[in-house]
């Protein structure tokens, strides 16, 4: 049985269209022509750019500002761009129509390749199809993989969200949990919904979904706290992103709950919480790889006509990590690659 509750929080003010488009200038990764291999680099290259024609590749995501997950995605993309002699552009907007406009802007700029997330697939469908018709190769990453091929993308790079959710459900069952609260921090995001559905499919207990506004940390914490106080049967909290995990730790403490916390995605804070046993386990989908492989594959496609996946998504997860993995993970999260 699954109960769905929606908690409404303050609505963000509408941003001007010009501000959204200005995000295109936020990131421009430049290629290097020399230098030593970076100590904190993960690409394994010497830092020298490939001797191939200069390319411009754009990435448009549904999230990014202040989100550690997307910082890691960008780290991977920038390191691949440096290796491949690529100028990397990045823009993001959580609102589907504005994300679509950013895709159209990059298409108008005649970029050599596009990387797009499909968290709200219907909103960006026409923009992605227009880019493909314009002859721009598109790779989708992270979310909406089931729509990627239909929209004309070369491939999708990410994890199967339903499979990842089932992995969490199985883990909760193995840990003897009976009732889980699945916290959705962005309403309308198909990947987040798939995760909770996967948890429900595999979990022997019951799942209640709780919708919060992930951009409003105090309100999100209050909503989770209130749910824990009103339902003492909840013995597990599943958050769908690393920032919400930290919020749930605080909510659990304030509510006096004994619920175990599990989360999707890693960052340095999650690794510390795993070590402190505040979080029992996390699901890693390797965002660094999503950024790196997307840029690298677009470069390979242009310079060597390569494709990956054979018509199926290129999976970067899921992998369940626990406290025993902390010593190795701490090194990589510290440099921003896990």
LOKEZA-602938 format. One record per residue (C-alpha): x, y, z; residue number from 1. Coordinates in Angstrom, 1 decimal. Layout:
N
@px = X | py = Y | pz = Z | k = NUM
...
END
This chain:
338
@px = 0.0 | py = 0.0 | pz = 0.0 | k = 1
@px = 1.3 | py = 3.4 | pz = -0.8 | k = 2
@px = 0.1 | py = 6.8 | pz = 0.5 | k = 3
@px = 0.9 | py = 9.9 | pz = -1.4 | k = 4
@px = 1.0 | py = 13.3 | pz = 0.4 | k = 5
@px = 2.0 | py = 16.6 | pz = -1.0 | k = 6
@px = 3.4 | py = 19.4 | pz = 1.3 | k = 7
@px = 3.2 | py = 22.8 | pz = -0.3 | k = 8
@px = 5.9 | py = 25.3 | pz = 0.4 | k = 9
@px = 6.7 | py = 28.8 | pz = -0.7 | k = 10
@px = 6.7 | py = 29.3 | pz = -4.5 | k = 11
@px = 9.9 | py = 30.7 | pz = -5.9 | k = 12
@px = 9.6 | py = 34.0 | pz = -7.8 | k = 13
@px = 9.6 | py = 33.9 | pz = -11.5 | k = 14
@px = 12.9 | py = 34.7 | pz = -13.0 | k = 15
@px = 13.3 | py = 36.9 | pz = -16.0 | k = 16
@px = 13.9 | py = 35.2 | pz = -19.3 | k = 17
@px = 17.1 | py = 37.2 | pz = -19.8 | k = 18
@px = 18.5 | py = 35.8 | pz = -16.5 | k = 19
@px = 17.8 | py = 32.3 | pz = -17.6 | k = 20
@px = 19.5 | py = 32.7 | pz = -20.9 | k = 21
@px = 22.4 | py = 34.4 | pz = -19.2 | k = 22
@px = 23.2 | py = 31.1 | pz = -17.5 | k = 23
@px = 24.8 | py = 30.0 | pz = -20.8 | k = 24
@px = 27.8 | py = 32.1 | pz = -19.9 | k = 25
@px = 28.2 | py = 30.5 | pz = -16.4 | k = 26
@px = 30.7 | py = 27.9 | pz = -17.5 | k = 27
@px = 33.1 | py = 27.8 | pz = -20.4 | k = 28
@px = 35.7 | py = 25.1 | pz = -20.0 | k = 29
@px = 38.9 | py = 25.7 | pz = -22.0 | k = 30
@px = 41.3 | py = 23.2 | pz = -23.3 | k = 31
@px = 44.9 | py = 23.1 | pz = -22.0 | k = 32
@px = 48.0 | py = 22.9 | pz = -24.1 | k = 33
@px = 50.4 | py = 21.5 | pz = -21.4 | k = 34
@px = 51.0 | py = 21.2 | pz = -17.7 | k = 35
@px = 51.5 | py = 18.3 | pz = -15.3 | k = 36
@px = 48.8 | py = 15.7 | pz = -14.5 | k = 37
@px = 46.6 | py = 17.2 | pz = -11.8 | k = 38
@px = 46.9 | py = 15.5 | pz = -8.5 | k = 39
@px = 43.1 | py = 15.6 | pz = -8.1 | k = 40
@px = 42.3 | py = 14.8 | pz = -11.7 | k = 41
@px = 40.5 | py = 11.6 | pz = -12.5 | k = 42
@px = 40.9 | py = 11.5 | pz = -16.3 | k = 43
@px = 44.3 | py = 10.0 | pz = -16.3 | k = 44
@px = 45.5 | py = 12.4 | pz = -19.0 | k = 45
@px = 48.6 | py = 14.6 | pz = -19.0 | k = 46
@px = 46.5 | py = 17.7 | pz = -19.2 | k = 47
@px = 47.3 | py = 18.2 | pz = -22.9 | k = 48
@px = 44.5 | py = 18.7 | pz = -25.4 | k = 49
@px = 43.8 | py = 16.3 | pz = -28.2 | k = 50
@px = 45.1 | py = 17.3 | pz = -31.6 | k = 51
@px = 41.6 | py = 17.4 | pz = -33.1 | k = 52
@px = 39.5 | py = 20.4 | pz = -34.4 | k = 53
@px = 38.1 | py = 22.6 | pz = -31.7 | k = 54
@px = 34.6 | py = 21.7 | pz = -30.7 | k = 55
@px = 31.9 | py = 23.4 | pz = -28.7 | k = 56
@px = 29.6 | py = 21.2 | pz = -26.6 | k = 57
@px = 26.7 | py = 22.5 | pz = -24.5 | k = 58
@px = 25.0 | py = 20.9 | pz = -21.5 | k = 59
@px = 21.6 | py = 21.9 | pz = -20.4 | k = 60
@px = 20.3 | py = 20.3 | pz = -17.1 | k = 61
@px = 17.2 | py = 20.6 | pz = -15.0 | k = 62
@px = 19.2 | py = 21.5 | pz = -11.9 | k = 63
@px = 22.6 | py = 22.7 | pz = -11.0 | k = 64
@px = 22.9 | py = 25.9 | pz = -9.0 | k = 65
@px = 24.2 | py = 25.0 | pz = -5.6 | k = 66
@px = 23.7 | py = 21.3 | pz = -6.1 | k = 67
@px = 26.7 | py = 19.2 | pz = -5.3 | k = 68
@px = 25.6 | py = 16.4 | pz = -7.6 | k = 69
@px = 25.7 | py = 18.7 | pz = -10.6 | k = 70
@px = 29.0 | py = 20.1 | pz = -9.5 | k = 71
@px = 30.4 | py = 16.6 | pz = -9.8 | k = 72
@px = 28.8 | py = 16.2 | pz = -13.3 | k = 73
@px = 30.4 | py = 19.4 | pz = -14.4 | k = 74
@px = 33.8 | py = 18.3 | pz = -13.0 | k = 75
@px = 33.6 | py = 15.2 | pz = -15.2 | k = 76
@px = 32.5 | py = 17.2 | pz = -18.3 | k = 77
@px = 35.2 | py = 19.8 | pz = -17.8 | k = 78
@px = 38.0 | py = 17.3 | pz = -17.5 | k = 79
@px = 36.8 | py = 15.5 | pz = -20.6 | k = 80
@px = 36.5 | py = 18.8 | pz = -22.4 | k = 81
@px = 40.1 | py = 19.7 | pz = -21.5 | k = 82
@px = 41.4 | py = 16.4 | pz = -22.8 | k = 83
@px = 39.3 | py = 16.6 | pz = -26.0 | k = 84
@px = 40.0 | py = 20.2 | pz = -27.0 | k = 85
@px = 36.4 | py = 21.1 | pz = -26.3 | k = 86
@px = 34.8 | py = 24.4 | pz = -25.3 | k = 87
@px = 32.2 | py = 23.4 | pz = -22.7 | k = 88
@px = 29.1 | py = 25.5 | pz = -22.0 | k = 89
@px = 26.7 | py = 24.8 | pz = -19.2 | k = 90
@px = 23.2 | py = 26.1 | pz = -18.4 | k = 91
@px = 20.4 | py = 24.9 | pz = -16.2 | k = 92
@px = 16.8 | py = 25.6 | pz = -15.1 | k = 93
@px = 14.4 | py = 23.6 | pz = -13.0 | k = 94
@px = 11.4 | py = 24.8 | pz = -14.9 | k = 95
@px = 10.8 | py = 22.7 | pz = -18.0 | k = 96
@px = 9.8 | py = 25.5 | pz = -20.5 | k = 97
@px = 12.9 | py = 27.5 | pz = -19.5 | k = 98
@px = 15.1 | py = 24.5 | pz = -19.9 | k = 99
@px = 13.7 | py = 24.0 | pz = -23.3 | k = 100
@px = 14.5 | py = 27.6 | pz = -24.2 | k = 101
@px = 18.1 | py = 27.1 | pz = -23.1 | k = 102
@px = 18.3 | py = 24.0 | pz = -25.4 | k = 103
@px = 17.0 | py = 26.2 | pz = -28.3 | k = 104
@px = 19.5 | py = 28.9 | pz = -27.6 | k = 105
@px = 22.4 | py = 26.5 | pz = -27.7 | k = 106
@px = 20.9 | py = 25.0 | pz = -30.9 | k = 107
@px = 20.8 | py = 28.5 | pz = -32.4 | k = 108
@px = 24.4 | py = 29.0 | pz = -31.4 | k = 109
@px = 25.2 | py = 25.9 | pz = -33.6 | k = 110
@px = 27.1 | py = 24.0 | pz = -30.9 | k = 111
@px = 28.8 | py = 20.8 | pz = -32.2 | k = 112
@px = 27.0 | py = 18.6 | pz = -29.6 | k = 113
@px = 24.4 | py = 18.8 | pz = -26.9 | k = 114
@px = 24.0 | py = 17.0 | pz = -23.6 | k = 115
@px = 20.5 | py = 17.3 | pz = -22.1 | k = 116
@px = 18.6 | py = 15.9 | pz = -19.1 | k = 117
@px = 15.1 | py = 14.7 | pz = -19.5 | k = 118
@px = 13.7 | py = 15.2 | pz = -16.0 | k = 119
@px = 10.6 | py = 16.8 | pz = -17.5 | k = 120
@px = 10.7 | py = 15.1 | pz = -20.9 | k = 121
@px = 7.5 | py = 16.5 | pz = -22.5 | k = 122
@px = 8.6 | py = 20.0 | pz = -21.8 | k = 123
@px = 11.9 | py = 19.7 | pz = -23.6 | k = 124
@px = 10.9 | py = 17.2 | pz = -26.3 | k = 125
@px = 10.3 | py = 19.7 | pz = -29.1 | k = 126
@px = 13.6 | py = 21.5 | pz = -28.4 | k = 127
@px = 15.6 | py = 18.3 | pz = -28.4 | k = 128
@px = 14.0 | py = 17.1 | pz = -31.6 | k = 129
@px = 14.7 | py = 20.5 | pz = -33.2 | k = 130
@px = 18.4 | py = 20.1 | pz = -32.3 | k = 131
@px = 18.6 | py = 16.7 | pz = -33.8 | k = 132
@px = 16.9 | py = 18.0 | pz = -37.0 | k = 133
@px = 19.5 | py = 20.7 | pz = -37.1 | k = 134
@px = 22.2 | py = 18.1 | pz = -37.3 | k = 135
@px = 23.4 | py = 18.5 | pz = -33.8 | k = 136
@px = 24.2 | py = 15.1 | pz = -32.1 | k = 137
@px = 22.5 | py = 14.9 | pz = -28.7 | k = 138
@px = 23.2 | py = 12.7 | pz = -25.7 | k = 139
@px = 20.8 | py = 12.6 | pz = -22.8 | k = 140
@px = 22.1 | py = 12.0 | pz = -19.3 | k = 141
@px = 20.9 | py = 11.3 | pz = -15.8 | k = 142
@px = 17.1 | py = 11.3 | pz = -16.2 | k = 143
@px = 14.4 | py = 10.3 | pz = -18.6 | k = 144
@px = 16.4 | py = 7.6 | pz = -20.3 | k = 145
@px = 13.3 | py = 5.8 | pz = -21.6 | k = 146
@px = 12.5 | py = 8.9 | pz = -23.8 | k = 147
@px = 16.1 | py = 9.3 | pz = -25.2 | k = 148
@px = 16.0 | py = 7.1 | pz = -28.2 | k = 149
@px = 12.5 | py = 8.3 | pz = -29.3 | k = 150
@px = 13.7 | py = 11.9 | pz = -29.2 | k = 151
@px = 16.6 | py = 11.1 | pz = -31.5 | k = 152
@px = 19.5 | py = 11.1 | pz = -29.1 | k = 153
@px = 22.6 | py = 9.0 | pz = -29.8 | k = 154
@px = 22.4 | py = 7.3 | pz = -26.4 | k = 155
@px = 21.5 | py = 7.9 | pz = -22.7 | k = 156
@px = 24.1 | py = 7.8 | pz = -20.0 | k = 157
@px = 22.9 | py = 7.3 | pz = -16.4 | k = 158
@px = 21.2 | py = 4.7 | pz = -14.2 | k = 159
@px = 17.9 | py = 3.0 | pz = -14.6 | k = 160
@px = 16.0 | py = 4.8 | pz = -11.9 | k = 161
@px = 13.4 | py = 2.0 | pz = -11.3 | k = 162
@px = 16.2 | py = -0.6 | pz = -11.0 | k = 163
@px = 18.0 | py = 1.8 | pz = -8.5 | k = 164
@px = 14.8 | py = 2.1 | pz = -6.5 | k = 165
@px = 14.4 | py = -1.6 | pz = -6.4 | k = 166
@px = 18.0 | py = -1.9 | pz = -5.0 | k = 167
@px = 17.0 | py = 0.4 | pz = -2.2 | k = 168
@px = 13.8 | py = -1.6 | pz = -1.6 | k = 169
@px = 15.7 | py = -4.8 | pz = -1.4 | k = 170
@px = 18.2 | py = -3.2 | pz = 1.0 | k = 171
@px = 15.5 | py = -1.9 | pz = 3.3 | k = 172
@px = 13.9 | py = -5.4 | pz = 3.4 | k = 173
@px = 17.2 | py = -7.0 | pz = 4.3 | k = 174
@px = 17.6 | py = -4.5 | pz = 7.1 | k = 175
@px = 14.2 | py = -5.4 | pz = 8.5 | k = 176
@px = 12.5 | py = -2.1 | pz = 7.9 | k = 177
@px = 8.7 | py = -2.0 | pz = 7.8 | k = 178
@px = 7.6 | py = 1.5 | pz = 6.6 | k = 179
@px = 9.5 | py = 3.9 | pz = 4.5 | k = 180
@px = 9.1 | py = 7.6 | pz = 3.8 | k = 181
@px = 10.2 | py = 8.4 | pz = 0.3 | k = 182
@px = 11.0 | py = 12.2 | pz = 0.0 | k = 183
@px = 10.5 | py = 13.7 | pz = -3.5 | k = 184
@px = 12.2 | py = 17.0 | pz = -3.6 | k = 185
@px = 11.1 | py = 18.1 | pz = -7.1 | k = 186
@px = 7.5 | py = 17.5 | pz = -8.2 | k = 187
@px = 7.1 | py = 16.4 | pz = -11.8 | k = 188
@px = 10.6 | py = 15.0 | pz = -12.1 | k = 189
@px = 9.9 | py = 11.6 | pz = -13.7 | k = 190
@px = 13.2 | py = 10.1 | pz = -12.5 | k = 191
@px = 12.4 | py = 10.8 | pz = -8.8 | k = 192
@px = 9.0 | py = 9.3 | pz = -9.2 | k = 193
@px = 10.6 | py = 6.2 | pz = -10.8 | k = 194
@px = 12.9 | py = 5.9 | pz = -7.8 | k = 195
@px = 10.1 | py = 5.8 | pz = -5.3 | k = 196
@px = 8.1 | py = 3.4 | pz = -7.5 | k = 197
@px = 11.1 | py = 1.1 | pz = -7.6 | k = 198
@px = 11.4 | py = 1.2 | pz = -3.8 | k = 199
@px = 7.7 | py = 0.3 | pz = -3.5 | k = 200
@px = 8.1 | py = -2.6 | pz = -6.0 | k = 201
@px = 10.9 | py = -4.3 | pz = -4.1 | k = 202
@px = 10.2 | py = -3.4 | pz = -0.5 | k = 203
@px = 8.3 | py = -5.9 | pz = 1.6 | k = 204
@px = 7.0 | py = -3.1 | pz = 3.8 | k = 205
@px = 4.9 | py = 0.0 | pz = 2.9 | k = 206
@px = 6.0 | py = 3.2 | pz = 1.3 | k = 207
@px = 4.6 | py = 6.7 | pz = 1.8 | k = 208
@px = 5.7 | py = 9.5 | pz = -0.6 | k = 209
@px = 6.2 | py = 13.0 | pz = 0.7 | k = 210
@px = 6.6 | py = 15.9 | pz = -1.7 | k = 211
@px = 8.7 | py = 18.8 | pz = -0.6 | k = 212
@px = 10.3 | py = 21.8 | pz = -2.2 | k = 213
@px = 14.0 | py = 20.9 | pz = -2.3 | k = 214
@px = 15.0 | py = 24.5 | pz = -2.9 | k = 215
@px = 13.6 | py = 25.4 | pz = 0.6 | k = 216
@px = 15.6 | py = 23.6 | pz = 3.2 | k = 217
@px = 13.9 | py = 24.8 | pz = 6.3 | k = 218
@px = 10.4 | py = 24.0 | pz = 4.9 | k = 219
@px = 11.6 | py = 20.6 | pz = 3.7 | k = 220
@px = 13.0 | py = 19.8 | pz = 7.2 | k = 221
@px = 9.8 | py = 20.9 | pz = 8.9 | k = 222
@px = 7.7 | py = 18.7 | pz = 6.5 | k = 223
@px = 9.8 | py = 15.6 | pz = 7.2 | k = 224
@px = 9.9 | py = 16.3 | pz = 10.9 | k = 225
@px = 6.1 | py = 16.7 | pz = 11.0 | k = 226
@px = 5.6 | py = 13.4 | pz = 9.2 | k = 227
@px = 7.9 | py = 11.5 | pz = 11.5 | k = 228
@px = 6.2 | py = 13.0 | pz = 14.6 | k = 229
@px = 2.7 | py = 12.1 | pz = 13.3 | k = 230
@px = 3.6 | py = 8.6 | pz = 12.2 | k = 231
@px = 5.8 | py = 6.7 | pz = 14.6 | k = 232
@px = 5.6 | py = 3.6 | pz = 12.4 | k = 233
@px = 8.0 | py = 5.1 | pz = 9.9 | k = 234
@px = 11.3 | py = 3.3 | pz = 10.5 | k = 235
@px = 13.1 | py = 4.3 | pz = 7.2 | k = 236
@px = 13.6 | py = 7.6 | pz = 5.3 | k = 237
@px = 14.7 | py = 7.5 | pz = 1.7 | k = 238
@px = 15.9 | py = 10.7 | pz = 0.2 | k = 239
@px = 16.4 | py = 11.1 | pz = -3.5 | k = 240
@px = 19.4 | py = 13.4 | pz = -3.5 | k = 241
@px = 22.4 | py = 14.1 | pz = -1.2 | k = 242
@px = 21.3 | py = 17.5 | pz = 0.1 | k = 243
@px = 18.0 | py = 16.1 | pz = 1.3 | k = 244
@px = 19.9 | py = 13.4 | pz = 3.3 | k = 245
@px = 21.5 | py = 16.1 | pz = 5.5 | k = 246
@px = 18.1 | py = 17.8 | pz = 6.0 | k = 247
@px = 16.6 | py = 14.4 | pz = 7.0 | k = 248
@px = 19.3 | py = 13.8 | pz = 9.5 | k = 249
@px = 18.3 | py = 17.1 | pz = 11.2 | k = 250
@px = 14.6 | py = 16.3 | pz = 10.9 | k = 251
@px = 15.1 | py = 12.9 | pz = 12.5 | k = 252
@px = 16.9 | py = 14.4 | pz = 15.4 | k = 253
@px = 14.3 | py = 17.1 | pz = 16.0 | k = 254
@px = 11.4 | py = 14.5 | pz = 15.8 | k = 255
@px = 13.1 | py = 12.1 | pz = 18.2 | k = 256
@px = 12.7 | py = 9.4 | pz = 15.5 | k = 257
@px = 14.7 | py = 6.1 | pz = 15.3 | k = 258
@px = 14.2 | py = 5.8 | pz = 11.6 | k = 259
@px = 17.2 | py = 4.7 | pz = 9.5 | k = 260
@px = 18.1 | py = 7.1 | pz = 6.6 | k = 261
@px = 19.1 | py = 6.0 | pz = 3.1 | k = 262
@px = 19.8 | py = 8.3 | pz = 0.2 | k = 263
@px = 20.4 | py = 8.4 | pz = -3.5 | k = 264
@px = 23.7 | py = 10.0 | pz = -4.6 | k = 265
@px = 26.9 | py = 10.9 | pz = -2.9 | k = 266
@px = 28.8 | py = 14.0 | pz = -1.8 | k = 267
@px = 31.4 | py = 14.7 | pz = 0.9 | k = 268
@px = 28.7 | py = 15.3 | pz = 3.5 | k = 269
@px = 27.0 | py = 12.0 | pz = 2.8 | k = 270
@px = 30.3 | py = 10.2 | pz = 3.1 | k = 271
@px = 30.9 | py = 11.8 | pz = 6.5 | k = 272
@px = 27.3 | py = 10.9 | pz = 7.6 | k = 273
@px = 28.0 | py = 7.3 | pz = 6.5 | k = 274
@px = 31.1 | py = 7.3 | pz = 8.7 | k = 275
@px = 29.1 | py = 8.7 | pz = 11.6 | k = 276
@px = 26.4 | py = 6.1 | pz = 11.0 | k = 277
@px = 23.8 | py = 8.9 | pz = 10.6 | k = 278
@px = 23.0 | py = 7.5 | pz = 7.1 | k = 279
@px = 22.9 | py = 3.7 | pz = 6.7 | k = 280
@px = 23.6 | py = 3.4 | pz = 3.0 | k = 281
@px = 23.6 | py = 5.5 | pz = -0.2 | k = 282
@px = 23.1 | py = 4.7 | pz = -3.9 | k = 283
@px = 25.8 | py = 6.0 | pz = -6.1 | k = 284
@px = 25.1 | py = 6.7 | pz = -9.8 | k = 285
@px = 28.6 | py = 8.1 | pz = -10.5 | k = 286
@px = 27.7 | py = 11.6 | pz = -11.7 | k = 287
@px = 31.3 | py = 12.2 | pz = -12.7 | k = 288
@px = 31.0 | py = 9.5 | pz = -15.3 | k = 289
@px = 27.8 | py = 11.0 | pz = -16.7 | k = 290
@px = 29.5 | py = 14.3 | pz = -17.4 | k = 291
@px = 32.8 | py = 12.9 | pz = -18.6 | k = 292
@px = 31.4 | py = 10.1 | pz = -20.8 | k = 293
@px = 28.8 | py = 12.4 | pz = -22.4 | k = 294
@px = 31.5 | py = 14.9 | pz = -23.5 | k = 295
@px = 34.0 | py = 12.2 | pz = -24.5 | k = 296
@px = 31.4 | py = 10.3 | pz = -26.5 | k = 297
@px = 30.3 | py = 13.4 | pz = -28.5 | k = 298
@px = 34.0 | py = 14.0 | pz = -29.3 | k = 299
@px = 34.5 | py = 10.4 | pz = -30.3 | k = 300
@px = 31.4 | py = 10.4 | pz = -32.4 | k = 301
@px = 32.6 | py = 13.5 | pz = -34.3 | k = 302
@px = 36.2 | py = 12.4 | pz = -34.7 | k = 303
@px = 35.7 | py = 8.6 | pz = -35.1 | k = 304
@px = 32.0 | py = 8.0 | pz = -35.6 | k = 305
@px = 31.8 | py = 6.0 | pz = -32.4 | k = 306
@px = 28.6 | py = 5.2 | pz = -30.5 | k = 307
@px = 28.0 | py = 3.4 | pz = -27.2 | k = 308
@px = 25.1 | py = 1.3 | pz = -25.8 | k = 309
@px = 24.0 | py = -0.5 | pz = -29.0 | k = 310
@px = 20.6 | py = 1.1 | pz = -28.7 | k = 311
@px = 20.4 | py = 0.7 | pz = -24.9 | k = 312
@px = 21.4 | py = 3.2 | pz = -22.1 | k = 313
@px = 24.9 | py = 3.2 | pz = -20.9 | k = 314
@px = 24.5 | py = 2.5 | pz = -17.2 | k = 315
@px = 26.6 | py = 4.3 | pz = -14.5 | k = 316
@px = 24.7 | py = 2.8 | pz = -11.5 | k = 317
@px = 23.3 | py = 1.9 | pz = -9.2 | k = 318
@px = 25.9 | py = 0.9 | pz = -6.6 | k = 319
@px = 25.0 | py = 0.6 | pz = -2.9 | k = 320
@px = 27.7 | py = 2.0 | pz = -0.7 | k = 321
@px = 27.9 | py = 1.8 | pz = 3.1 | k = 322
@px = 30.1 | py = 2.8 | pz = 5.9 | k = 323
@px = 32.7 | py = 0.2 | pz = 5.0 | k = 324
@px = 33.3 | py = 2.1 | pz = 1.7 | k = 325
@px = 34.1 | py = 5.4 | pz = 3.4 | k = 326
@px = 37.9 | py = 5.2 | pz = 3.5 | k = 327
@px = 38.1 | py = 5.0 | pz = -0.3 | k = 328
@px = 35.2 | py = 7.2 | pz = -1.0 | k = 329
@px = 36.4 | py = 10.0 | pz = 1.2 | k = 330
@px = 39.5 | py = 10.6 | pz = -0.9 | k = 331
@px = 37.4 | py = 10.9 | pz = -4.1 | k = 332
@px = 34.6 | py = 13.0 | pz = -2.7 | k = 333
@px = 37.3 | py = 15.4 | pz = -1.4 | k = 334
@px = 38.5 | py = 16.1 | pz = -4.9 | k = 335
@px = 34.9 | py = 16.4 | pz = -6.3 | k = 336
@px = 34.8 | py = 13.3 | pz = -8.5 | k = 337
@px = 32.5 | py = 11.0 | pz = -6.4 | k = 338
END
